[in-house]
């Protein structure tokens, strides 16, 4: 693709982010349509690899296959994927998303503090990038959870070929105990909670060229419902998972202004306190 063509893709995506309404209940999220330009999306589907290129996810989620789109992976040697990864892991894309969730990010700073502070340098916070292609088969399900503590904003780009699996989307839940919150858990299995303890609020339709993005909070409960009705033709997604701090799972190193996490007032106050500590 020419540089002009890729710039048009970037402009389209950033415009879609800007104009998509942000929902704030039960936590901040947005469901996007026409995420990529139509022609680019069609090419992306053509470029998806076969099952043999994927690895099985860890138990008990073996019905999910995945590929980590690291810069040195075999897939990103392809020019198309190299350009796609470069854009989706860019500061421009990250800042556009962070700006969208803007005022809601400082509200959960207390839960995120232990991850932000060690990775703050001057006016910026380091953000590690992860991009993962996934393919889920019919018996895939994952119970309500809020996501791992280092996660910042999670994006699930639906790579559907048609509307035959609209029910195989990401669901949003509310705990039946209205006071229950969860930022994280000591063990992975404890972070994924019983369906019976939650009320299903909405399922985001798995439709071509759509996506859901949400802010990780202590009530960002989401998952995939159990069902015998899912088609077994493979649910393709591209997961965009920026995490606060660069760790063994992430790659790349974006820099995000710390004011996103503190808010302008809190950021200034913290500087004053450090000067006079």
SULVEN-V840774 format. One record per residue. N is the residue number from 1. RES is the residue in one small letter. PHI is phi in whole degrees, 0 to 359 (* if undefined). BURIAL is I if it has 24 or more other C-alpha atoms within 12 Angstrom, else O. Layout:
[[N:RES:PHI:BURIAL] [N:RES:PHI:BURIAL]]
This chain:
[[1:x:*:O] [2:x:291:O] [3:x:299:O] [4:x:295:O] [5:x:295:O] [6:x:291:I] [7:x:297:O] [8:x:293:O] [9:x:297:I] [10:x:300:I] [11:x:298:O] [12:x:298:I] [13:x:297:I] [14:x:297:I] [15:x:292:O] [16:x:296:I] [17:x:299:I] [18:x:297:O] [19:x:263:O] [20:x:282:I] [21:x:296:O] [22:x:263:I] [23:x:271:O] [24:x:241:O] [25:x:231:O] [26:x:278:I] [27:x:207:I] [28:x:291:I] [29:x:203:I] [30:x:215:I] [31:x:251:I] [32:x:255:I] [33:x:239:I] [34:x:50:I] [35:x:300:I] [36:x:256:I] [37:x:302:I] [38:x:304:O] [39:x:294:O] [40:x:295:I] [41:x:298:I] [42:x:299:O] [43:x:295:O] [44:x:302:I] [45:x:299:I] [46:x:295:O] [47:x:273:O] [48:x:296:I] [49:x:283:O] [50:x:283:O] [51:x:304:O] [52:x:297:O] [53:x:276:O] [54:x:264:I] [55:x:246:O] [56:x:291:O] [57:x:289:O] [58:x:289:O] [59:x:300:O] [60:x:265:O] [61:x:247:O] [62:x:294:O] [63:x:286:I] [64:x:256:I] [65:x:252:I] [66:x:211:I] [67:x:225:I] [68:x:281:I] [69:x:273:I] [70:x:282:I] [71:x:303:I] [72:x:262:O] [73:x:284:O] [74:x:298:O] [75:x:292:I] [76:x:283:I] [77:x:288:O] [78:x:289:O] [79:x:299:O] [80:x:299:I] [81:x:291:I] [82:x:300:I] [83:x:291:I] [84:x:296:I] [85:x:295:I] [86:x:301:I] [87:x:290:I] [88:x:290:I] [89:x:255:I] [90:x:276:I] [91:x:298:I] [92:x:302:O] [93:x:292:I] [94:x:298:I] [95:x:295:I] [96:x:299:I] [97:x:291:I] [98:x:298:I] [99:x:295:I] [100:x:297:I] [101:x:269:I] [102:x:349:I] [103:x:294:O] [104:x:275:I] [105:x:293:I] [106:x:297:I] [107:x:295:O] [108:x:247:I] [109:x:299:I] [110:x:302:O] [111:x:282:I] [112:x:261:I] [113:x:307:I] [114:x:294:O] [115:x:264:I] [116:x:290:I] [117:x:301:I] [118:x:293:O] [119:x:246:I] [120:x:262:I] [121:x:224:O] [122:x:64:O] [123:x:264:O] [124:x:237:I] [125:x:239:I] [126:x:284:I] [127:x:237:I] [128:x:272:I] [129:x:259:I] [130:x:220:I] [131:x:234:I] [132:x:226:I] [133:x:278:I] [134:x:233:I] [135:x:220:I] [136:x:254:I] [137:x:257:I] [138:x:306:I] [139:x:268:I] [140:x:284:I] [141:x:204:I] [142:x:214:I] [143:x:285:I] [144:x:305:I] [145:x:202:I] [146:x:257:I] [147:x:92:I] [148:x:297:I] [149:x:307:I] [150:x:288:I] [151:x:293:I] [152:x:247:I] [153:x:236:I] [154:x:250:I] [155:x:238:I] [156:x:241:I] [157:x:269:I] [158:x:281:I] [159:x:251:I] [160:x:285:I] [161:x:269:I] [162:x:201:O] [163:x:259:O] [164:x:280:O] [165:x:233:I] [166:x:300:I] [167:x:282:I] [168:x:266:I] [169:x:252:I] [170:x:279:I] [171:x:255:I] [172:x:248:I] [173:x:232:I] [174:x:233:I] [175:x:292:I] [176:x:295:O] [177:x:276:O] [178:x:300:O] [179:x:267:O] [180:x:285:O] [181:x:228:I] [182:x:208:I] [183:x:275:I] [184:x:195:I] [185:x:215:O] [186:x:294:O] [187:x:241:O] [188:x:306:O] [189:x:293:O] [190:x:280:O] [191:x:280:I] [192:x:256:I] [193:x:255:I] [194:x:297:O] [195:x:305:I] [196:x:297:O] [197:x:270:O] [198:x:229:I] [199:x:255:I] [200:x:286:I] [201:x:264:O] [202:x:194:O] [203:x:242:O] [204:x:284:I] [205:x:301:I] [206:x:277:I] [207:x:237:I] [208:x:304:I] [209:x:60:I] [210:x:242:I] [211:x:198:I] [212:x:236:I] [213:x:236:I] [214:x:214:I] [215:x:274:I] [216:x:290:I] [217:x:226:I] [218:x:274:I] [219:x:223:I] [220:x:277:I] [221:x:288:I] [222:x:212:I] [223:x:179:I] [224:x:232:I] [225:x:296:I] [226:x:285:I] [227:x:199:O] [228:x:267:O] [229:x:257:O] [230:x:291:I] [231:x:291:O] [232:x:255:O] [233:x:263:O] [234:x:95:I] [235:x:264:I] [236:x:271:I] [237:x:216:I] [238:x:241:I] [239:x:265:I] [240:x:253:I] [241:x:228:I] [242:x:288:I] [243:x:234:I] [244:x:291:I] [245:x:89:I] [246:x:269:I] [247:x:232:O] [248:x:295:O] [249:x:268:O] [250:x:256:I] [251:x:214:I] [252:x:76:I] [253:x:209:I] [254:x:279:I] [255:x:241:I] [256:x:240:I] [257:x:307:I] [258:x:296:I] [259:x:299:I] [260:x:298:I] [261:x:273:I] [262:x:271:I] [263:x:83:O] [264:x:301:O] [265:x:292:O] [266:x:295:O] [267:x:298:I] [268:x:296:O] [269:x:297:O] [270:x:294:O] [271:x:296:O] [272:x:299:O] [273:x:297:O] [274:x:292:O] [275:x:296:O] [276:x:254:O] [277:x:288:O]]
